[in-house]
Amino acid sequence: MSSFEPFVMERMMSKFEQSVDYNLSESGVHPMLLSELFADDPGFIEELLATDINYPHVNGIPELRENISRLYEGANPENVLVTVGAIEANYLTVRTLLSAGDEIVIMSPNYMQIWGIAKNHGLNIKTFNLREENGWTPDLEELESIVTPETKMIAVCNPNNPTGRATTLEEIDRIVAIAEKVGAWILADEVYAGAERETDEQTPSFYGLYDRVIAMGSMSKAYGLPGLRIGWAAGPEKTLDDMWARHEYIALSATMLSNKLAALALSPGVRPRIIARTRKYIRDGFPVLKEWMDSHEGVFKIVPPDAAAIAFARYDLDINSTEFVTRLMNEKSVLIVPGDHFGLDNFVRISFGLPHDYLNAALNRIHDLIMEIKGKSATA
Ligand SMILES: Cc1ncc(COP(=O)(O)O)c(C=O)c1O
């Protein structure tokens, strides 16, 4: 068997998220019901019933690609490839544009998929950091100093998982300039764009700022529809065609029904309602989590996230993050994500875009464990 680095966070989530009493490990908001999606157009069900359960267009049905292309200035449907989640789009981007030995520079901390793919396929990995002490601002001096003519790709996650930090326009321009200087591709994972906490302005995309940008989006986070398993890549037509050829080996296509439901969700008449729903969950949920953290004086330190339904909190407890999360799962049946999964111990990632009774009940159980840990360390 070839050597293989598992995707540790997804391994943990896929094994345990369905069996715990409270799942606070997800980064999106509470998922939508199908009936909520149909609320403006109950007749849509008739259209679905008349659907041929055939293969859809392998690169995404035209209506869906049209609706996605409208999200990017200057894009048309040929600039969009629909994939099975953004996870496939990320995979295809790296595997199409890079080969073993190529250098990739990855924003850190990050959803560790790109890092794992890079490891498993023999890429040379460098990282540049978001600095907690500066409110998770990306260290662009560092980026500038490590990018060389050998750099083939810079991978960013904006807004960022796990910190929720959204890159400013000035930072975006600077990252583009650094990439352009050496002709490196930019992989911009933008699955949380639309899930802003404090502003109704969508986080700007890297798309179109430079001719070597692939931007990723998804129905999973900003739209609360992860079960559709629809994501996409937006970029130059020729590169997308090369990615499409690989998509034929891996997934062939997403499903016909998912293509149709995603097209409905992204239609101009429905999309604003879904985005508003997501933002409401985020805006209502964060104060609950923040208040709970504040009530544990001296335990948590947090930079409030700009976007996404997750908070990445530093904690001051005498326990390693994986051990903390394992105990929480085994003893309290609550799942959160340890900072170890992002290479940062003494942090936890907790989701908050959830109904309040569910969120509060889960936080109460985390509180119980914190009290037990504190009690134990006090007597140790
Ligand atoms: C940054 C980031 N990219 C991609 C994904 C995968 O998303 P999808 O459900 O669209 O495959 C996730 C899921 O958590 C994510 O956090």
PDBQT file of the ligand as one rigid body, heavy atoms in Angstrom, charges set to zero:
ROOT
HETATM    1  C1  LIG A 401     -12.492  25.406   3.554  1.00  0.00    +0.000 C 
HETATM    2  C2  LIG A 401     -13.313  24.249   3.096  1.00  0.00    +0.000 A 
HETATM    3  N1  LIG A 401     -13.238  23.867   1.818  1.00  0.00    +0.000 NA
HETATM    4  C3  LIG A 401     -13.956  22.827   1.357  1.00  0.00    +0.000 A 
HETATM    5  C4  LIG A 401     -14.789  22.125   2.193  1.00  0.00    +0.000 A 
HETATM    6  C5  LIG A 401     -15.583  20.988   1.634  1.00  0.00    +0.000 C 
HETATM    7  O1  LIG A 401     -16.844  21.455   1.297  1.00  0.00    +0.000 OA
HETATM    8  P1  LIG A 401     -17.907  20.609   0.491  1.00  0.00    +0.000 P 
HETATM    9  O2  LIG A 401     -18.931  20.165   1.460  1.00  0.00    +0.000 OA
HETATM   10  O3  LIG A 401     -18.431  21.564  -0.525  1.00  0.00    +0.000 OA
HETATM   11  O4  LIG A 401     -17.194  19.473  -0.166  1.00  0.00    +0.000 OA
HETATM   12  C6  LIG A 401     -14.893  22.481   3.537  1.00  0.00    +0.000 A 
HETATM   13  C7  LIG A 401     -15.748  21.715   4.459  1.00  0.00    +0.000 C 
HETATM   14  O5  LIG A 401     -15.711  21.858   5.660  1.00  0.00    +0.000 OA
HETATM   15  C8  LIG A 401     -14.133  23.574   3.995  1.00  0.00    +0.000 A 
HETATM   16  O6  LIG A 401     -14.184  23.966   5.273  1.00  0.00    +0.000 OA
ENDROOT
TORSDOF 0
